[in-house]
Amino acid sequence: MTSYIILALCIIILLSYIFDITSKYSKIPGVILLIALGIGIQLIGQYTRVEIPNLKPLLPVLGTIGLILIILEASLDLKLQKNKKVLIVKSISSSFILFAIFVAGFTYVLVHFFGYSVRDSVLNGIPLGIISSAVAIPSAIFLNSSEKEFVIYESSFSDIFGIIIFDFILMGQLSLFGGIIYFAYTTLITLFISLVTTAILAILLHKIRYHVNYVIIVTSVIMVYMLAQLSHLPALLLIITFGMVLSNNIFLENTFIKRFVDFSKFRNDLSSFKKMLIEFTFLARSFFFIIFGYYTQIEGLFSAQNILTSLIITFSLFFLRMIFIKFFLKMPLMPLLLFMPRGLITIILFLTIPLASRIPLISEQVITLVILMTIFMLMSGNIMFKKKIKRVDEESEETSKYRVSEETLRLRNLEVIKFEEMKIQKS
């Protein structure tokens, strides 16, 4: 039996790897293929009557670890520059304002038209209002640098705002004013802890000579995250701060720290750490979405009520985003309009809602359908954007050819002129 389990795990990892590679060419997000693989395993299990242990309790565990690794990996790509100030402000404002408007509208509809309580309505609306960085960030590889950074900042801070507000509503012990004070207080504490933790972990990353070091760094990051979460602190802010301090180490190079740090070696260590992080993230994300697909109730995906509810929610999300990008951010609609997928964080928060607070109208199948619909829209955007990139590349190639031929002609003219000048001088 052990041999079959190990063989199955190897096959699953290899399939996930194939999905990851092919998604770059087919523009079909690997998440869809992983969920489909999970559903396929479910159907095979039902047909062969093979009993598989209950893995559903692993979903929140894998999801949380995957979220930490994805945010950390993305934050290591973020560079702080003066010319990016406007971009950062726009992305953070987009993540919060769109989230707040959707949750407020969602809550209003459920309270006034369906009679649910405000608290339950907000708890059920928050998971749907959050952009999934686990899906958005890997899908943004074909965007230009500014658009990619917009997606990274927006999706990462969407996760942060969503989790903080979700925890605040779930505890439900503070007034609005008390909640604002508590948020400001915990944010300052988190930033302080982040800087201390970053300094310690950066030293470990740079100074450890033992052959096992990167695993210790990742384990320490996850441990600090969980301690912060247990203390009801904005733990994702800690992860982003850690990643951004490491990625912007150039600002520390001209300080007293250069006496203790060999920055060229540190950057090599950081590059190796990031490569290892990418592989860890791949494993956590793959198993999470496969297990999620395995426990998806297929019949509920074809329910007319669930499909209608999902379509209304998805349309509302895209409509709000379109209005905000066009009239408030005043940025090009495409492809940013389509980069608002729901995914890993949506599932994690939905599973965290107490059973007594869950609303039947927003079932697990509705959540799954909204995730699939938003990812399909993202996929269509990637396909269209690939064609646009191809056209731009062809145009730039033609332009470069024209410039080369123009430069060649100019040089030839100069040679003729010099030759004529030499003839005149000789004569």
N, C-alpha and C positions, 0 to 999 in steps of 0.2 A: 504493500500500500504506500509506503514511504517513497518508493521509487516513482510511482505514478504521480504523487503529489509534486515531487521535485521536477519531474518531466513537464507536468502541466504548468508550473510556475515559469520554467524556462521558455516554453512555447509562448506563454502570455507576454513575457518581457520582450521576446523577439518580435512578436506581432506588434506590440506597442512601438518598438523601434522602427519597424517598417512603416507604421502609420505616421510617425513623426517625420520620417524622411519624405514620404509621398505627399504629405500635406503641403510641403513647400512648393511642389510642382502642380498638384491638383487644386490647391487652394481650398480643399475641404479640411476644416479644422480637425486636428487629431482628437479633440474632445468628443465630437460626434461619432467617430469611428470607435473610440474606446467605450462609449455608452452602448453602441450597437454590438460591440464584442461581448459586453456584459449581458445584454439581452439574448444574444446568441447562445452564450453559455447556459443561461437560464432555460432556454428552449431545449437545448441538448440534454440538460439534466432532467427535465420533465419527461423527455422521450425515452431516455435510457434508464430513468428511475435511479440515478446515482445520487446518494445522499451527500450533500455538502454541508459542513458545519455552519452554524449561524455566524456570519461575518459582519452583520449589520452594525454591531457595537463598534467595529473598527472604523466606520465611516467618519465620525467626528474626530477620531485620533489622527487618521491619515489626512483628513481635510485641514486640520489645524497645522500639522507639520508641513503639509504642502503649501499652505498660505504663508507661513513664516519664510520658507525657502524661496518662494516666488517673489515676495516683497523684498527680501534681502538681495536676491539676484538682480532684481530691477533697480534697486537703489544704488547698487555698485556701478550702474551705467549713468547715473545722474551727475551732471557737472554744473556747478554753480558759477554763472557768469553774469556780468552786469546786463548784457544784451538779452538775457533770458528772463529778466524780472517780470516783464509784462506777461510772458507766456506762463510763468509759474502762477501769477495772480489769477489769470484767466482760467487755468486748469483747476486750481483749488476752488475758486468761486463756482465754477461749473459743477464740480463734484458735490458741493454742499447745497447750492440753491436748487438744482434739479432734483436732488434727493428730497429736500424739504418740501418742495412743491408737490411732487408725486405722492409722498406719504400723507401730506395734508389733504389732498384731493381724494385719495384712496380712503382715508379715514372718514371724511365727510360723507362719501357715498355709502359706506357700510353702516355708519351710525344713523343717518337720516332716512335711508331707503330700506335698510335691512334690519335695523334695530339692534345692532351689536354695540357693545360697550366701547368707549374711546380707547381704553387700554388694550383690549384684545385686537381692535382694528389696527392700531399703530403697530403692535407686535407682529401682526400678519403682513402688514404693508412694508415694513422695513427691509426684509430679505429681498423683496421684489424691486425695491428702490436703489439697491446697491449694484454698481458695475463690478463685475468679477475681474479682478486683476489677473487671476489664474488663467483666464481665457483671453482677455484683451491684450495683455503684454506680449505673450508669445506670438499673437497674430499680427502685431504691429511691426514685424521685422522688415516689411517692404515699404513702410512709410518713410518719408524724408525725416531728417533728424528732429526738426521742430515739432512735426506732427507726432512722431514717436514719443518724444518727451512729454507732449501734452497728454497722450494716452496713459503714459506711465504715472505721471503726477495725478491725473484725474482719477484713474481707477484705484490707485493706492490710497489716496485720501478719501475716496468714496468708501473704501473698506473701513478706514479708520473712523470716519464720522458715523457710519452705519453701526459699527460694533459698539462705539461709545454710547450712542443714543439708545441702542437696543438694551445694553446693560443697565442704563439709567432707568428706562421704562420697566424693565424686568424687576429691578429692585423696588421701584415705585415708593420710596420712602421719603423723598425730598420734594420740596416745593420747586416751582420754576426758578425763582431767584436763588434758592439754595442749590439747585442743580447747576446754575451758571457759575456760582462761586466754587462749587465742588469741582466742576470741569476745569476752571482756570487753575485751581490749586493742584489738582492731580497732573495737569499738563506740565506745570513748572517742576513738580517732583520728578515726573517721568523724564523730562529733558536733562535734569541734573543726574539722575541714575544712568541715563543713556550715555552721557559724556564720560562718567566714571567707568562704566562698563566697557565703552569703546576703547578707552585708554588701556585698560587691563587686557582686553582681548587682542588689541593691536600689538601690545608688547609680547603676548604669548605667540601670536602669529609670526612675529619677527624674530623672537629669541629662541623658541623651542627648537632643539636640534634632534629630538627623538624622532624616530621614523613614523610614529603615529602622532600627528598634530592637528590636521585639518578636522578630523572627526571630533576631537576634543573642543575645538573652536565652535563647530556647529552645535554640539551637545550643550555647550555653555550658553550659546545664544538662545536655544530652545528653552533651557532651564530658566534663564532670566525672564524670558517672555512669559512663561507659565506662572512664575512668582509674581510678576507684575499684574497678570490677569487675575490671579487669586486675590490680589490686593485691590482689585477694581481700578487699576490704572490703565490709561490708553496704551496697551502693550505694543501695538503695531507702530506707534510713533517712536518707540524705542528702537525697533528694528530698522526703520527708515533712517533715523539719526545715525545709528551705527554704520549702515551702508554708505550714507552720504559723506560722513567724516572720512571713511577709508578711501572713497572714490575721489575726494577733493583734497587729498594729502599734500598737494602742491602748495596749498596755502600755509602749511606748517613747515615747509622746507627752509624758509628764511627766518625761522624763530630759533629759540634756544634748544628746541627739540632735536635739531640737526646734529647736536653734540652726541646724542645717544642713539640716533637712528641712521642707518645707511639706507637712504631713500631709494636708490637704484635696486638694491637687494629687496627692500620692502615691496616695491612694485612687482618684482618677479614673484615674490611669495603671494602677493595679492592676486596676480594673474593665475597662478596654480590653484589657489583657493577657489577662485571663481569657476574654473573648469570643473573642479570636484563638486561644487555647489550645483552646477547645471545637471550633473548626473544624478545627484540625490533628488533634485526637484523632479526630474523625469520619472524616477521610480515612484515617488509619493503620489504625483498627479495621476500616473497611469493606473495604479491599483485603486485609487479613490474612485475614479470615474467608471472603471470596470465593475467594481462592487456596487456602485450606485445603479448602473445599468442592470446588474443581475437582480436587484431587488425592486426594479421598476415594475409596477402592475400594468402589463401590456393592454389589458382590456380597457382600463381607464383612459388610455391615450386616445381611444377612438370614440369616447363619449361625446355626444353633440354638445352637452352643457359645458364640459371641460374645455372643449375646443373653442366654443364661443367666448367663454370667460377669458381664456388665454389670449385670444385675438384682441379682445377689448383692452386688456392690460398692455399687451405689446404695442398696439396702435397708440395708446395714451403715452407710453414711454417715448416712442419715436416722435410723436407730434410735439410734446413738450421740448424735446431735445432740438428739434428743427427750429422752433420759434426762438429758443434761447440762443442757439449758435448764430442764427441769421440776424436777429435784431438786437441782442445784447452783447454778445462777444464780437459780432461783425466779422466772422471768419468764414472761409469757404465751407459750404455744407459737406461736400464730399472730399475725402471719405470719412471725416470725423463723425458725421451723422450716424453711420453704421457701426461705429466702435463703441457700443454700449451693451455688450453681452452680459447675461446673467449666468452664473455657474457655481463654482465651488463654494464661495462665501454665502450665496443664496441658500444652498442646500444645508450648510452647517448651521446657519441661524434658524432656518425653518425647523430643523430637527431639535433645536434647543428650546423652541416654544413649548411650554407645558401643555399637556393634552387638554387640560381644562380650558385653556385659552385659545386653542385652535378653532378656526372658523371652517365649517364643512365646505363652504363655497370655494375656499382656497385650499384645495387638497394637494397631496403630494404629486398627483398626476398633472394638476394645473401648473405647479411649479416646474415640473419636468418639461411640459409643453412650452412654457414661456422661455425656458432655457434654450430649448431646441429652436424655437422661432427666432430668437435674438441672434443665436449663433449662425443660423441659416442666412440671416440678413448680413451678418458680418462676412460670411463666406462669399456672398454675392458681391459685396463691396471689394473684397480681396481680388476676385476674378476681374472685376471692372478696372480696378486700380492696376492690376498686372498689365492689362492691355495699354493703359495710359503710360505706364513706365516704359513699355516696349516702344511705343510711339516716340516718347521723349528721347530714349536712347538712340533710336534710328535718326531722329532729327539732329541730335547732337553729333552723331557720327557723320552725317552729311555735312553739317556745319564745319566740323573739324577737317573733313576732306577739302572743303572749299577753302578753309583758311590755309591748309598746307599748300594747295595749288597756288593760292594767291601769294603766299610767302615765297614759293619757288620762282614765280614770275617776277617778283620784286628783286630777288637776288640776281636773276638773269639780267634784268635791266641795269642793275648796278654794275655787273661785269661788263656789259656793253659800253656803259658810260666810261668806266675806267679804261677800257681798251681804246676808246675814241680819244680820251685825254692823253694816253700814252703816245698815240699816233701823232697827235698835235704837237706834243713836246719834242718828239724825234724830228719832226719836220721843221 
